[in-house]
Amino acid sequence: MDIRRIGHEEVQEVHRLMVDVVSRLPSSALFSMDSTDYLYTRVQDHGEIYGAFLEERLVAFTVLAFPGVGASNLGREFGVPEAELLRVAVLDATVVHETARGHGLQRQFHELREERARAYGCLHLFSTVHPENHVSRRNLEDAGFTLQFTRPMYEGHLRHCYAKRLV
């Protein structure tokens, strides 16, 4: 599979893949869908999106967010000092189509996003996951993330909140 950075012109394709995959989940609480506006913002200013392509067809994507000092910065909830909020990155949504599962894409995406966060000088990586998403939880823990707390987020849906300090 070819993994490459997503550009502005591919955001609609990313959104279609997300809607398609999420439509088959057993519960809407398992994944918090992003709007196209959110995705465009990640491509333009506040992050990066990477896609995995199989024969030129998008089969998976992942989002790395740089939340800045805004209210949505998870760093505050984890106790990050205000002076370090610009050095926070969030491993945001990852979606893998059923036909592409089992190839280690989530692990590859974790490695890529951590590498990119380091390149941007980030010190803190955070991620959230539904408690019943055992595969994503295991992948985060295998990547060195530690569970910090669990609380309702994203319209009241329970999420485990993970952190990793980059040195």
DSSP file (Angstrom, degrees, kcal/mol; ACC not computed):
  #  RESIDUE AA STRUCTURE BP1 BP2  ACC     N-H-->O    O-->H-N    N-H-->O    O-->H-N    TCO  KAPPA ALPHA  PHI   PSI    X-CA   Y-CA   Z-CA
    1    1 A M              0   0    0      0, 0.0     2,-0.6     0, 0.0    53,-0.2   0.000 360.0 360.0 360.0 146.1    0.0    0.0    0.0
    2    2 A D  E     -A   53   0A   0     51,-2.4    51,-3.0     2,-0.0     2,-0.5  -0.858 360.0-163.7 -96.9 121.1    1.1    3.5   -0.7
    3    3 A I  E     +A   52   0A   0     -2,-0.6     2,-0.3    49,-0.2    49,-0.2  -0.929  22.7 154.0-107.9 125.6    0.8    5.9    2.3
    4    4 A R  E     -A   51   0A   0     47,-2.3    47,-3.1    -2,-0.5     2,-0.2  -0.964  47.2 -85.6-147.0 162.5    0.9    9.6    1.5
    5    5 A R  E     -A   50   0A   0     -2,-0.3     2,-0.3    45,-0.2    45,-0.3  -0.468  44.7-124.1 -70.7 138.6   -0.2   12.9    2.8
    6    6 A I        -     0   0    0     43,-3.5    43,-0.4    -2,-0.2     2,-0.2  -0.643  24.5-151.3 -85.0 136.9   -3.7   14.0    1.9
    7    7 A G    >   -     0   0    0     -2,-0.3     3,-2.0    41,-0.1     4,-0.4  -0.538  33.2 -93.4-102.3 173.3   -4.2   17.3    0.1
    8    8 A H  G >  S+     0   0    0      1,-0.3     3,-1.3    -2,-0.2     4,-0.3   0.851 122.2  58.7 -51.7 -41.5   -7.1   19.7    0.1
    9    9 A E  G 3  S+     0   0    0      1,-0.2    -1,-0.3     2,-0.1     4,-0.2   0.607 104.4  51.6 -69.7 -11.7   -8.6   18.1   -3.1
   10   10 A E  G <> S+     0   0    0     -3,-2.0     4,-2.0     1,-0.1    -1,-0.2   0.414  78.6  95.8-104.9   0.5   -8.9   14.7   -1.3
   11   11 A V  H <> S+     0   0    0     -3,-1.3     4,-2.6    -4,-0.4     5,-0.2   0.892  82.3  53.9 -61.2 -41.1  -10.7   15.7    1.8
   12   12 A Q  H  > S+     0   0    0     -4,-0.3     4,-2.4     1,-0.2    -1,-0.2   0.890 108.0  50.9 -61.1 -37.8  -14.2   14.8    0.4
   13   13 A E  H  > S+     0   0    0     -3,-0.2     4,-2.1     2,-0.2    -1,-0.2   0.891 109.3  50.9 -65.6 -40.0  -12.8   11.3   -0.4
   14   14 A V  H  X S+     0   0    0     -4,-2.0     4,-2.3     2,-0.2    -2,-0.2   0.935 110.8  48.6 -61.1 -47.0  -11.6   11.0    3.2
   15   15 A H  H  X S+     0   0    0     -4,-2.6     4,-2.6     1,-0.2     5,-0.2   0.906 109.5  52.1 -62.9 -41.8  -15.0   12.1    4.5
   16   16 A R  H  X S+     0   0    0     -4,-2.4     4,-2.5     1,-0.2    -1,-0.2   0.910 109.7  49.6 -60.8 -42.4  -16.8    9.6    2.2
   17   17 A L  H  X S+     0   0    0     -4,-2.1     4,-2.7     2,-0.2     5,-0.3   0.923 111.0  49.9 -62.6 -43.9  -14.6    6.7    3.5
   18   18 A M  H  X S+     0   0    0     -4,-2.3     4,-2.7     1,-0.2     5,-0.3   0.946 112.3  46.3 -60.2 -49.7  -15.3    7.7    7.1
   19   19 A V  H  X S+     0   0    0     -4,-2.6     4,-1.7     1,-0.2    -1,-0.2   0.906 113.7  50.2 -60.1 -42.6  -19.1    7.8    6.6
   20   20 A D  H  < S+     0   0    0     -4,-2.5     4,-0.4    -5,-0.2    -2,-0.2   0.947 115.4  40.1 -61.8 -51.2  -19.0    4.5    4.8
   21   21 A V  H >< S+     0   0    0     -4,-2.7     3,-1.4     1,-0.2     4,-0.2   0.923 115.3  50.7 -67.4 -44.9  -17.0    2.6    7.4
   22   22 A V  H >< S+     0   0    0     -4,-2.7     3,-1.6    -5,-0.3    -1,-0.2   0.810  98.2  68.4 -65.2 -29.4  -18.7    4.2   10.4
   23   23 A S  T 3< S+     0   0    0     -4,-1.7    -1,-0.3    -5,-0.3    -2,-0.2   0.724 101.3  48.3 -62.8 -19.8  -22.1    3.3    8.9
   24   24 A R  T <  S+     0   0    0     -3,-1.4    -1,-0.3    -4,-0.4    -2,-0.2   0.383  83.7 113.2-102.7   3.2  -21.3   -0.4    9.5
   25   25 A L  S <  S-     0   0    0     -3,-1.6     3,-0.1    -4,-0.2     6,-0.0  -0.455  75.1-123.0 -71.5 149.5  -20.2    0.0   13.1
   26   26 A P  S    S+     0   0    0      0, 0.0     2,-0.3     0, 0.0    -1,-0.1   0.720  94.5  21.4 -67.0 -19.5  -22.4   -1.7   15.7
   27   27 A S    >   -     0   0    0     -5,-0.1     3,-1.3     1,-0.1     4,-0.3  -0.991  64.6-138.9-149.5 139.6  -22.9    1.5   17.6
   28   28 A S  G >  S+     0   0    0     -2,-0.3     3,-0.8     1,-0.2     5,-0.2   0.678 101.6  71.1 -69.2 -16.5  -22.5    5.2   16.7
   29   29 A A  G 3  S+     0   0    0      1,-0.2    -1,-0.2     3,-0.1     3,-0.1   0.688  82.6  72.4 -71.7 -17.8  -20.9    5.7   20.1
   30   30 A L  G <  S+     0   0    0     -3,-1.3   100,-0.4     1,-0.2     2,-0.4   0.754 105.8  27.9 -71.6 -23.8  -17.8    3.8   18.9
   31   31 A F    <   -     0   0    0     -3,-0.8     2,-0.8    -4,-0.3    -1,-0.2  -0.994  67.8-143.0-144.1 131.6  -16.5    6.6   16.7
   32   32 A S        -     0   0    0     -2,-0.4    61,-0.1    -3,-0.1     2,-0.1  -0.842  29.8-136.8 -95.6 110.7  -17.0   10.4   16.7
   33   33 A M        -     0   0    0     -2,-0.8     2,-0.3    -5,-0.2   -18,-0.0  -0.358  10.7-139.5 -71.5 143.9  -17.3   11.5   13.1
   34   34 A D        -     0   0    0     -2,-0.1     2,-0.1   -19,-0.1    -1,-0.1  -0.755  15.8-122.1 -99.7 149.0  -15.5   14.6   11.9
   35   35 A S     >  -     0   0    0     -2,-0.3     4,-2.0     1,-0.1     5,-0.1  -0.411  25.2-112.6 -80.6 163.5  -17.1   17.2    9.6
   36   36 A T  H  > S+     0   0    0      1,-0.2     4,-3.0     2,-0.2     5,-0.2   0.866 119.4  58.8 -64.2 -34.1  -15.5   18.1    6.3
   37   37 A D  H  > S+     0   0    0      2,-0.2     4,-2.2     1,-0.2    -1,-0.2   0.930 105.5  48.5 -58.9 -44.7  -14.8   21.6    7.8
   38   38 A Y  H  > S+     0   0    0      1,-0.2     4,-1.9     2,-0.2    -1,-0.2   0.931 112.5  48.4 -60.2 -45.5  -12.7   19.9   10.5
   39   39 A L  H  X S+     0   0    0     -4,-2.0     4,-1.9     1,-0.2    -2,-0.2   0.905 109.7  51.4 -64.7 -41.8  -10.8   17.8    8.0
   40   40 A Y  H  X S+     0   0    0     -4,-3.0     4,-2.3     1,-0.2    -1,-0.2   0.904 107.9  53.8 -60.6 -39.9  -10.1   20.8    5.7
   41   41 A T  H  X>S+     0   0    0     -4,-2.2     4,-2.5     1,-0.2     5,-2.2   0.887 107.1  51.0 -61.8 -39.0   -8.8   22.6    8.8
   42   42 A R  H  <5S+     0   0    0     -4,-1.9     5,-0.4     1,-0.2    -1,-0.2   0.887 112.6  45.9 -66.4 -38.1   -6.4   19.8    9.5
   43   43 A V  H  <5S+     0   0    0     -4,-1.9    -2,-0.2     5,-0.1    -1,-0.2   0.861 120.8  38.5 -70.9 -35.7   -5.1   19.8    6.0
   44   44 A Q  H  <5S-     0   0    0     -4,-2.3    -2,-0.2    -5,-0.2    -3,-0.2   0.942 135.1 -20.1 -84.2 -50.6   -4.7   23.6    5.8
   45   45 A D  T  <5S+     0   0    0     -4,-2.5    -3,-0.2    -5,-0.2    -4,-0.1   0.719 120.9  50.9-132.4 -39.1   -3.4   24.8    9.2
   46   46 A H  S   <S-     0   0    0     -5,-2.2    20,-2.8    21,-0.1     2,-0.3  -0.128 109.0 -30.8-114.0  36.8   -3.8   22.6   12.2
   47   47 A G  E     - B   0  65A   0     -5,-0.4     2,-0.3    18,-0.3    18,-0.2  -0.986  62.0 -86.7 154.6-162.1   -2.5   19.2   11.3
   48   48 A E  E     - B   0  64A   0     16,-2.6    16,-3.1    -2,-0.3     2,-0.4  -0.988  18.9-151.9-146.7 148.7   -1.9   16.6    8.7
   49   49 A I  E     - B   0  63A   0    -43,-0.4   -43,-3.5    -2,-0.3     2,-0.4  -0.988  11.9-164.8-123.6 136.4   -4.0   13.8    7.2
   50   50 A Y  E     -AB   5  62A   0     12,-2.4    12,-2.3    -2,-0.4     2,-0.3  -0.951   4.3-159.8-120.6 141.5   -2.4   10.7    5.7
   51   51 A G  E     -AB   4  61A   0    -47,-3.1   -47,-2.3    -2,-0.4     2,-0.5  -0.902  12.7-141.4-120.6 150.0   -4.1    8.1    3.5
   52   52 A A  E     -AB   3  60A   0      8,-2.8     7,-3.0    -2,-0.3     8,-1.2  -0.947  23.6-163.1-107.1 127.7   -3.3    4.6    2.6
   53   53 A F  E     -AB   2  58A   0    -51,-3.0   -51,-2.4    -2,-0.5     2,-0.5  -0.924  13.2-166.8-117.6 134.1   -4.1    3.8   -1.1
   54   54 A L  E >  S- B   0  57A   0      3,-2.6     3,-1.5    -2,-0.4    -2,-0.0  -0.973  85.8 -17.3-118.7 114.0   -4.4    0.4   -2.6
   55   55 A E  T 3  S-     0   0    0     -2,-0.5    -1,-0.2     1,-0.3     3,-0.1   0.923 129.6 -53.9  52.6  47.1   -4.4    0.5   -6.4
   56   56 A E  T 3  S+     0   0    0      1,-0.2     2,-0.5    -3,-0.1    -1,-0.3   0.516 114.0 120.0  68.2   8.1   -5.0    4.3   -6.2
   57   57 A R  E <   -B   54   0A   0     -3,-1.5    -3,-2.6     2,-0.0     2,-0.4  -0.907  69.1-121.3-106.1 128.0   -8.2    3.7   -4.0
   58   58 A L  E     +B   53   0A   0     -2,-0.5    -5,-0.2    -5,-0.2     3,-0.1  -0.519  41.1 162.2 -66.0 120.6   -8.2    5.3   -0.5
   59   59 A V  E     +     0   0A   0     -7,-3.0    38,-3.1    -2,-0.4     2,-0.3   0.482  62.5  10.3-118.5  -8.9   -8.7    2.4    1.9
   60   60 A A  E     -BC  52  96A   0     -8,-1.2    -8,-2.8    36,-0.2    -1,-0.3  -0.978  57.9-174.4-163.7 154.8   -7.6    4.1    5.2
   61   61 A F  E     -BC  51  95A   0     34,-2.3    34,-2.4    -2,-0.3     2,-0.3  -0.982   5.0-162.7-150.0 162.3   -6.7    7.5    6.6
   62   62 A T  E     -BC  50  94A   0    -12,-2.3   -12,-2.4    -2,-0.3     2,-0.4  -0.992  11.4-141.5-146.3 149.9   -5.4    9.0    9.8
   63   63 A V  E     -B   49   0A   0     30,-2.3    29,-2.1    -2,-0.3     2,-0.5  -0.942   6.8-167.1-119.4 132.1   -5.4   12.5   11.3
   64   64 A L  E     -BC  48  91A   0    -16,-3.1   -16,-2.6    -2,-0.4     2,-0.4  -0.983  20.0-160.6-112.1 120.4   -2.6   14.2   13.3
   65   65 A A  E     -BC  47  90A   0     25,-2.7    25,-2.6    -2,-0.5   -18,-0.3  -0.841  20.3-163.8-108.9 139.7   -3.9   17.4   14.9
   66   66 A F        -     0   0    0    -20,-2.8    23,-0.2    -2,-0.4     7,-0.1  -0.904  13.8-172.7-113.8  96.2   -2.0   20.3   16.2
   67   67 A P    >   -     0   0    0      0, 0.0     3,-1.1     0, 0.0     5,-0.2   0.572  15.3-157.3 -74.8  -9.0   -4.6   22.0   18.4
   68   68 A G  T 3   -     0   0    0     20,-0.4    20,-0.1     1,-0.2    19,-0.1  -0.349  54.4 -44.7  66.4-149.8   -2.7   25.2   19.2
   69   69 A V  T 3  S+     0   0    0     17,-0.1    -1,-0.2     3,-0.0    17,-0.1   0.291  99.9 124.3-101.0   9.6   -3.7   27.1   22.4
   70   70 A G  S X  S-     0   0    0     -3,-1.1     3,-1.7     1,-0.1    -2,-0.0  -0.028  79.9 -96.6 -66.5 172.6   -7.5   26.8   21.7
   71   71 A A  T 3  S+     0   0    0      1,-0.3    -1,-0.1     5,-0.0     5,-0.1   0.723 118.8  65.0 -63.3 -23.5  -10.1   25.4   24.0
   72   72 A S  T 3   +     0   0    0     -5,-0.2     2,-0.6     4,-0.0    -1,-0.3   0.458  69.5 119.9 -82.9   1.2  -10.0   22.0   22.2
   73   73 A N    X   -     0   0    0     -3,-1.7     3,-1.3    -6,-0.2     4,-0.4  -0.546  53.4-156.6 -70.2 113.2   -6.4   21.3   23.2
   74   74 A L  G >> S+     0   0    0     -2,-0.6     4,-1.3     1,-0.3     3,-0.6   0.695  80.5  85.1 -62.7 -18.7   -6.5   18.1   25.3
   75   75 A G  G 34>S+     0   0    0      1,-0.3     5,-3.0     2,-0.2     4,-0.4   0.846  82.2  58.5 -53.9 -36.6   -3.2   19.2   26.9
   76   76 A R  G X45S+     0   0    0     -3,-1.3     3,-1.2     1,-0.2    -1,-0.3   0.910 104.4  50.2 -60.8 -41.7   -5.1   21.2   29.5
   77   77 A E  T <45S+     0   0    0     -3,-0.6    -1,-0.2    -4,-0.4    -2,-0.2   0.774 111.1  49.6 -68.8 -24.3   -7.0   18.2   30.7
   78   78 A F  T 3<5S-     0   0    0     -4,-1.3    -1,-0.3    -3,-0.3    -2,-0.2   0.416 121.4-107.0 -93.2   0.7   -3.8   16.3   31.0
   79   79 A G  T < 5 +     0   0    0     -3,-1.2    -3,-0.2    -4,-0.4    -2,-0.1   0.705  57.7 165.2  84.6  20.3   -2.1   19.1   33.0
   80   80 A V      < -     0   0    0     -5,-3.0    -1,-0.2    -6,-0.2     5,-0.1  -0.540  43.5-109.9 -69.7 131.5    0.2   20.4   30.3
   81   81 A P    >   -     0   0    0      0, 0.0     3,-2.3     0, 0.0     4,-0.4  -0.300  24.0-115.9 -60.9 146.8    1.6   23.8   31.3
   82   82 A E  G >  S+     0   0    0      1,-0.3     3,-1.4     2,-0.2     4,-0.3   0.847 114.9  62.0 -51.8 -37.8    0.2   26.7   29.2
   83   83 A A  G 3  S+     0   0    0      1,-0.3    -1,-0.3     2,-0.1     3,-0.2   0.682 106.7  45.3 -65.5 -17.3    3.7   27.4   27.9
   84   84 A E  G X  S+     0   0    0     -3,-2.3     3,-2.1     1,-0.1    39,-0.3   0.378  80.0 100.4-106.5   2.9    3.8   23.9   26.4
   85   85 A L  G X  S+     0   0    0     -3,-1.4     3,-1.2    -4,-0.4   -17,-0.2   0.823  78.5  58.4 -61.7 -30.9    0.4   23.8   24.7
   86   86 A L  G 3  S+     0   0    0     -4,-0.3    -1,-0.3     1,-0.3   -18,-0.1   0.591  99.8  60.6 -72.3  -8.0    1.9   24.6   21.3
   87   87 A R  G <  S+     0   0    0     -3,-2.1    36,-2.6    35,-0.1    37,-2.1   0.020  83.6 107.1-106.8  26.0    3.9   21.5   21.7
   88   88 A V  E <   - d   0 124A   0     -3,-1.2   -20,-0.4    34,-0.2     2,-0.3  -0.870  43.8-177.9-104.8 136.3    0.9   19.2   21.9
   89   89 A A  E     - d   0 125A   0     35,-2.4    37,-1.8    -2,-0.4     2,-0.5  -0.967  13.0-147.8-128.5 150.4   -0.2   16.9   19.1
   90   90 A V  E     -Cd  65 126A   0    -25,-2.6   -25,-2.7    -2,-0.3     2,-1.3  -0.973  13.1-139.0-122.9 126.4   -3.2   14.6   19.0
   91   91 A L  E     +Cd  64 127A   0     35,-3.0    37,-0.5    -2,-0.5   -27,-0.2  -0.733  43.0 178.1 -78.0 101.0   -3.5   11.3   17.3
   92   92 A D  E     -     0   0A   0    -29,-2.1   -29,-0.1    -2,-1.3    -1,-0.1   0.204  35.3  -9.6 -91.1-149.9   -7.0   11.9   16.0
   93   93 A A  E     -     0   0A   0    -31,-0.1   -30,-2.3   -61,-0.1     2,-0.4  -0.051  51.0-175.1 -53.4 139.4   -9.2    9.7   13.9
   94   94 A T  E     -C   62   0A   0    -32,-0.2     2,-0.4    -3,-0.1   -32,-0.2  -0.989   4.6-177.3-131.4 129.2   -8.0    6.6   12.1
   95   95 A V  E     -C   61   0A   0    -34,-2.4   -34,-2.3    -2,-0.4     2,-0.5  -0.995   4.0-175.6-129.2 128.8  -10.3    4.8    9.8
   96   96 A V  E     -C   60   0A   0     -2,-0.4   -36,-0.2   -36,-0.2     5,-0.1  -0.987  26.0-126.0-126.7 122.4   -9.5    1.6    8.0
   97   97 A H    >   -     0   0    0    -38,-3.1     3,-2.2    -2,-0.5     4,-0.5  -0.323  28.5-113.0 -62.4 147.8  -11.9    0.0    5.5
   98   98 A E  G >  S+     0   0    0      1,-0.3     3,-1.0     2,-0.2    -1,-0.1   0.818 115.6  59.5 -53.4 -35.2  -12.7   -3.6    6.2
   99   99 A T  G 3  S+     0   0    0      1,-0.2    -1,-0.3   -40,-0.1    -2,-0.1   0.634 107.8  46.1 -72.0 -12.5  -10.9   -4.8    3.1
  100  100 A A  G X  S+     0   0    0     -3,-2.2     3,-0.7   -41,-0.2     5,-0.3   0.356  85.6 115.9-111.1   3.7   -7.6   -3.3    4.3
  101  101 A R  T <   +     0   0    0     -3,-1.0    -3,-0.0    -4,-0.5    -4,-0.0  -0.371  62.1  40.6 -74.5 154.4   -7.6   -4.5    7.9
  102  102 A G  T 3  S+     0   0    0     -2,-0.1    -1,-0.2     0, 0.0    -4,-0.0   0.531  84.2  99.7  89.2   7.3   -5.0   -6.9    9.2
  103  103 A H  S <  S-     0   0    0     -3,-0.7    -2,-0.1     0, 0.0    -3,-0.0   0.275  97.2-108.3-107.0   9.1   -2.0   -5.2    7.4
  104  104 A G     >  +     0   0    0      3,-0.1     4,-2.3     4,-0.0     5,-0.2   0.738  69.8 144.3  74.1  23.4   -0.8   -3.2   10.4
  105  105 A L  H  >  +     0   0    0     -5,-0.3     4,-3.0     1,-0.2     5,-0.2   0.899  68.5  53.1 -63.5 -40.5   -1.9    0.1    9.1
  106  106 A Q  H  > S+     0   0    0      1,-0.2     4,-2.4     2,-0.2    -1,-0.2   0.916 110.4  48.3 -63.0 -40.1   -2.9    1.5   12.4
  107  107 A R  H  > S+     0   0    0      2,-0.2     4,-2.2     1,-0.2    -1,-0.2   0.925 112.8  48.1 -63.2 -44.6    0.6    0.7   13.8
  108  108 A Q  H  X S+     0   0    0     -4,-2.3     4,-2.5     1,-0.2    -2,-0.2   0.898 111.0  51.1 -62.7 -40.4    2.2    2.3   10.7
  109  109 A F  H  X S+     0   0    0     -4,-3.0     4,-2.8     2,-0.2     5,-0.2   0.901 108.1  52.5 -63.7 -40.7    0.0    5.4   11.1
  110  110 A H  H  X S+     0   0    0     -4,-2.4     4,-2.5    -5,-0.2     5,-0.2   0.943 111.5  46.4 -59.1 -47.2    1.0    5.7   14.8
  111  111 A E  H  X S+     0   0    0     -4,-2.2     4,-2.3     1,-0.2    -2,-0.2   0.919 113.7  48.1 -62.2 -44.7    4.7    5.6   13.8
  112  112 A L  H  X S+     0   0    0     -4,-2.5     4,-2.4     1,-0.2    -1,-0.2   0.930 113.0  46.8 -62.4 -47.1    4.3    8.1   11.1
  113  113 A R  H  X S+     0   0    0     -4,-2.8     4,-2.6     2,-0.2    -1,-0.2   0.884 112.0  50.4 -66.7 -37.5    2.3   10.6   13.2
  114  114 A E  H  X S+     0   0    0     -4,-2.5     4,-2.4    -5,-0.2    -1,-0.2   0.922 110.6  50.1 -64.9 -42.0    4.8   10.3   16.1
  115  115 A E  H  X S+     0   0    0     -4,-2.3     4,-2.1    -5,-0.2    -2,-0.2   0.915 112.6  46.7 -59.9 -44.1    7.6   11.0   13.7
  116  116 A R  H  X S+     0   0    0     -4,-2.4     4,-1.5     2,-0.2    -2,-0.2   0.893 110.6  52.4 -67.1 -40.2    5.8   14.0   12.3
  117  117 A A  H  <>S+     0   0    0     -4,-2.6     5,-2.7     1,-0.2    -2,-0.2   0.912 110.0  49.0 -62.6 -41.7    5.0   15.3   15.8
  118  118 A R  H ><5S+     0   0    0     -4,-2.4     3,-1.9     1,-0.2    -1,-0.2   0.918 107.2  55.2 -61.6 -42.9    8.6   15.0   16.7
  119  119 A A  H 3<5S+     0   0    0     -4,-2.1    -1,-0.2     1,-0.3    -2,-0.2   0.813 106.9  51.2 -61.2 -29.6    9.6   16.9   13.6
  120  120 A Y  T 3<5S-     0   0    0     -4,-1.5    -1,-0.3    -3,-0.2    -2,-0.2   0.413 121.6-109.2 -87.1   1.5    7.3   19.7   14.6
  121  121 A G  T < 5 +     0   0    0     -3,-1.9    -3,-0.2     1,-0.2    -2,-0.1   0.695  59.5 164.1  82.4  19.1    8.9   19.9   18.1
  122  122 A C      < -     0   0    0     -5,-2.7    -1,-0.2    -6,-0.2   -34,-0.2  -0.416  25.0-173.5 -72.4 146.9    6.0   18.4   20.0
  123  123 A L        +     0   0    0    -36,-2.6    43,-3.5   -39,-0.3     2,-0.4   0.605  68.3  51.2-107.2 -22.0    6.6   17.1   23.5
  124  124 A H  E     -dE  88 165A   0    -37,-2.1   -35,-2.4    41,-0.2     2,-0.4  -0.962  56.1-171.2-128.2 134.4    3.1   15.6   24.2
  125  125 A L  E     -dE  89 164A   0     39,-2.7    39,-2.2    -2,-0.4     2,-0.3  -0.985  13.0-179.3-120.1 134.9    1.0   13.1   22.2
  126  126 A F  E     +dE  90 163A   0    -37,-1.8   -35,-3.0    -2,-0.4     2,-0.3  -0.923   5.3 174.2-130.0 156.4   -2.6   12.4   23.2
  127  127 A S  E     -dE  91 162A   0     35,-1.8    35,-3.4    -2,-0.3     2,-0.3  -0.982  15.7-148.9-156.9 152.4   -5.3   10.2   21.9
  128  128 A T  E     + E   0 161A   0    -37,-0.5     2,-0.3    -2,-0.3    33,-0.2  -0.936  17.2 175.8-123.6 150.4   -8.8    9.1   22.9
  129  129 A V  E     - E   0 160A   0     31,-2.0    31,-3.6    -2,-0.3   -98,-0.1  -0.994  37.4-101.3-152.6 145.8  -10.5    5.8   22.2
  130  130 A H    >   -     0   0    0   -100,-0.4     3,-2.2    -2,-0.3    29,-0.2  -0.466  36.0-123.0 -65.2 137.5  -13.8    4.1   23.0
  131  131 A P  T 3  S+     0   0    0      0, 0.0    -1,-0.1     0, 0.0    28,-0.1   0.760 110.7  53.1 -56.1 -26.3  -13.3    1.6   25.9
  132  132 A E  T 3  S+     0   0    0      1,-0.1     2,-1.7     2,-0.0     3,-0.2   0.444  80.3  96.5 -90.7   1.2  -14.7   -1.2   23.7
  133  133 A N    <>  +     0   0    0     -3,-2.2     4,-2.3     1,-0.2     5,-0.2  -0.614  49.7 170.0 -88.8  79.0  -12.3   -0.6   20.8
  134  134 A H  H  >  +     0   0    0     -2,-1.7     4,-2.5     1,-0.2    -1,-0.2   0.832  68.9  54.5 -64.4 -36.3   -9.9   -3.2   21.9
  135  135 A V  H  > S+     0   0    0      2,-0.2     4,-2.4    -3,-0.2    -1,-0.2   0.945 111.7  43.6 -64.9 -47.8   -7.7   -3.2   18.8
  136  136 A S  H  > S+     0   0    0      2,-0.2     4,-2.4     1,-0.2    -2,-0.2   0.891 113.2  52.1 -65.9 -38.6   -7.1    0.6   19.0
  137  137 A R  H  X S+     0   0    0     -4,-2.3     4,-2.5     2,-0.2    -1,-0.2   0.945 111.2  46.8 -61.5 -46.8   -6.4    0.4   22.7
  138  138 A R  H  X S+     0   0    0     -4,-2.5     4,-2.8     1,-0.2    -2,-0.2   0.907 111.6  51.6 -62.0 -41.6   -3.9   -2.4   22.2
  139  139 A N  H  X S+     0   0    0     -4,-2.4     4,-1.3     2,-0.2    -1,-0.2   0.899 110.6  48.1 -64.4 -40.0   -2.2   -0.5   19.3
  140  140 A L  H  <>S+     0   0    0     -4,-2.4     5,-2.3     2,-0.2     3,-0.3   0.939 113.7  46.7 -63.6 -46.1   -1.9    2.7   21.5
  141  141 A E  H ><5S+     0   0    0     -4,-2.5     3,-1.5     1,-0.2    -2,-0.2   0.886 110.2  52.8 -64.8 -38.8   -0.5    0.7   24.4
  142  142 A D  H 3<5S+     0   0    0     -4,-2.8    -1,-0.2     1,-0.3    -2,-0.2   0.788 105.1  57.0 -65.2 -26.8    1.9   -1.1   22.1
  143  143 A A  T 3<5S-     0   0    0     -4,-1.3    -1,-0.3    -3,-0.3    -2,-0.2   0.375 128.6 -97.4 -85.6   4.3    3.1    2.3   20.8
  144  144 A G  T < 5S+     0   0    0     -3,-1.5    -3,-0.2     1,-0.3     2,-0.2   0.565  76.5 141.6  94.7   9.1    4.0    3.4   24.3
  145  145 A F      < -     0   0    0     -5,-2.3     2,-0.4    -6,-0.2    -1,-0.3  -0.566  36.9-149.6 -81.4 148.5    0.8    5.3   25.3
  146  146 A T  E     -F  163   0A   0     17,-2.5    17,-2.0    -2,-0.2     2,-0.4  -0.958  19.6-113.9-121.0 140.5   -0.5    5.0   28.8
  147  147 A L  E     +F  162   0A   0     -2,-0.4    15,-0.2    15,-0.2     3,-0.1  -0.559  35.2 174.2 -70.2 125.6   -4.1    5.3   29.9
  148  148 A Q  E     -     0   0A   0     13,-3.2     2,-0.3     1,-0.4    -1,-0.2   0.806  57.0 -28.9-103.0 -41.3   -4.5    8.4   32.0
  149  149 A F  E     -F  161   0A   0     12,-1.1    12,-3.0     2,-0.1    -1,-0.4  -0.977  48.9-127.8-167.3 168.4   -8.3    8.6   32.7
  150  150 A T  E     +F  160   0A   0     -2,-0.3    10,-0.2    10,-0.2     8,-0.1  -0.995  38.2 145.1-129.1 134.3  -11.7    7.8   31.3
  151  151 A R  E     -F  159   0A   0      8,-2.2     8,-2.1    -2,-0.4     2,-0.2  -0.986  51.6 -79.3-160.2 163.4  -14.5   10.3   30.9
  152  152 A P  E     +F  158   0A   0      0, 0.0     2,-0.3     0, 0.0     6,-0.3  -0.507  56.6 154.3 -69.5 137.1  -17.4   11.3   28.7
  153  153 A M  E  >  +F  157   0A   0      4,-2.9     4,-2.2     1,-0.2     0, 0.0  -0.886  42.5  41.5-146.8 174.9  -16.4   13.2   25.6
  154  154 A Y  T >4 S-     0   0    0     -2,-0.3     3,-0.7     1,-0.2    -1,-0.2   0.913 138.2 -23.6  45.7  71.9  -17.8   13.8   22.1
  155  155 A E  T 34 S-     0   0    0      1,-0.2    -1,-0.2    -3,-0.1    -2,-0.0   0.814 126.3 -53.3  63.6  33.4  -21.5   14.3   22.9
  156  156 A G  T 34 S+     0   0    0      1,-0.3     2,-0.4    -5,-0.0    -1,-0.2   0.548  94.4 144.2  86.6   9.0  -21.2   12.4   26.1
  157  157 A H  E <<  - F   0 153A   0     -4,-2.2    -4,-2.9    -3,-0.7    -1,-0.3  -0.671  55.2-109.3 -85.2 135.3  -19.7    9.2   24.8
  158  158 A L  E     - F   0 152A   0     -2,-0.4     2,-0.4    -6,-0.3    -1,-0.1  -0.345  41.4-178.7 -64.2 136.2  -17.2    7.5   27.1
  159  159 A R  E     - F   0 151A   0     -8,-2.1    -8,-2.2   -29,-0.2     2,-0.4  -1.000  27.8-133.7-138.9 139.7  -13.5    7.6   26.0
  160  160 A H  E     -EF 129 150A   0    -31,-3.6   -31,-2.0    -2,-0.4     2,-0.6  -0.753  27.4-144.7 -81.5 138.5  -10.2    6.3   27.4
  161  161 A C  E     -EF 128 149A   0    -12,-3.0   -13,-3.2    -2,-0.4   -12,-1.1  -0.940  17.5-169.0-114.0 119.8   -7.7    9.2   27.3
  162  162 A Y  E     -EF 127 147A   0    -35,-3.4   -35,-1.8    -2,-0.6     2,-0.3  -0.751   3.1-168.0-110.4 152.1   -4.1    8.1   26.5
  163  163 A A  E     -EF 126 146A   0    -17,-2.0   -17,-2.5    -2,-0.3     2,-0.3  -0.977   9.7-175.6-138.9 151.9   -0.8   10.1   26.7
  164  164 A K  E     -E  125   0A   0    -39,-2.2   -39,-2.7    -2,-0.3     2,-0.5  -0.961  18.7-142.4-145.6 129.8    2.8    9.7   25.6
  165  165 A R  E     -E  124   0A   0     -2,-0.3     2,-0.4   -41,-0.2   -41,-0.2  -0.809  14.0-146.7 -93.2 127.4    5.6   12.1   26.4
  166  166 A L              0   0    0    -43,-3.5    -2,-0.0    -2,-0.5   -52,-0.0  -0.800 360.0 360.0 -92.8 134.0    8.1   12.7   23.6
  167  167 A V              0   0    0     -2,-0.4    -1,-0.1   -43,-0.0   -44,-0.1   0.412 360.0 360.0-105.1 360.0   11.6   13.2   24.8
